Amino acid sequence: MTLAAKLVGSAVLAIAVTAMTTWSASAQSFDCSRSTRVAERVVCGSDTLSALDVRMSGLYDQLMSGTVSSRSRLWVRNYQKRFLAARDACGRNAGCIKGAYLDQISVLSARIHVAGLDGE
């Protein structure tokens, strides 16, 4: 992992920690009342996980809206599907779910930075 990727990951973690203290569990990117996945229900019951979900969703949307090439958009969609499968495989394990979100946030943030979509 490059130094830039590590720095981006550290910054994202700091933002996520800050965000976790300000967002409520009702702010996640999916409808908890319609959720059938165990991991999603765990996210719905946790302010921390809900904040991570909102952060990850925002990064995903930012990357998708700024990505022009169909090949890159396909990569992002497929990577997101793998993330969701990994998150869902965590079941009720909140630590595992949190780790999946932090990993995804780190990867999406790095891709945004490399693509120049973060304004830096």
N, C-alpha and C positions, 0 to 999 in steps of 0.2 A: 504494500500500500504506500502510495506517495505521501510526502509530507503535506501537500495541499489537501489530499483526501482526508488525512487525519485531522487537519485543522478544520475542514468543513464538518467532519463528523463531530468534533468537539463543540463547534459553534451550534450545530443542530441540537446536540444534547442539551446545551445550555438554554436554547430557545424552548425546547420541549419541556424542560423542568420548569421554566418560567410560565409557560402556557398551562402546565398541569395545575398550577395554583389559581388560575383565573377562569378556566372553562368548567362548566358543569357536565355531569354525566349525560345530560340530554343533548349535548352538542355533537355527538358522533355523526359520521357521514351517511349512516344508514338508519332506517326506521326500526327502532327497537320493538315496536309493537308487532311488526311483521317478521321479525328475525326468527329463523328456525335453527340456526347454527349455534352450537354450544358456545364456541369462542365469542361470537357476537353478543350473546347474552352476558358473558363475563365482561366484555367491553362496556355494555350498557350499564352494568352495575358498578363501574369504577370511573371516578373522575379522572384519574391518571391515564387509564387506557383510552377513555373517550377523547382526552386532549391529544394523545398520540395519534389516534385515528383521524381527528380533524386535521392535524398537522400533516400527516402522511397524505391525506386526500387532497389537501391544498397543493402540496408539492406535485402530486400526480397530475392534477388539473393544470398546474403551471407548465409542467413539462410537456403535456399533451398539446396544450394550446400554443406553445412556442415551437414545437417540433414540426417541421415542414415535410421532411421526407417520409414517404409511406413506410420505408424500411425501418426507420427509427421509431415511428409510431407503433409499428408492429412489435418491435423489440420491447418498448415500454409496456404495451398491453400484455405481452407474454410474461414479462418479468412481474407485472402486477398479479397475474393469475397464479404464478408460482408463489408469490408472497401470500396470497389469500389461502392457498392450499397449505402452506407451512403454518400460517396462523391458525387455521382451522384444525390442523393436526395436533395443536397444543391442547385441544379440549378445554378443560376447566383450569389449566395451569396458567395462572395470571403472569408468573415470571416468564414463562415461555412466550406467551402472547406479547408481553412487553418487549422481550428481546427481538421478536419478529418485527415489531413495529420500528424499533430503534435501528435495526439493520436496514429495513426498507427506506426509512427516512434518510439514513446515511447515503445509500446508493442513489436515491432520487436527487438529493441535494448535490451530490457530486456530479451527476449528469447535468443538472441545471447549471452548475458552475462551469463545467467544461463547454456546454453549449452557449455560454454567455448570456443566459436568460435571467441571471440574478442581478444584473446591473453593475457588476464589479468589473 
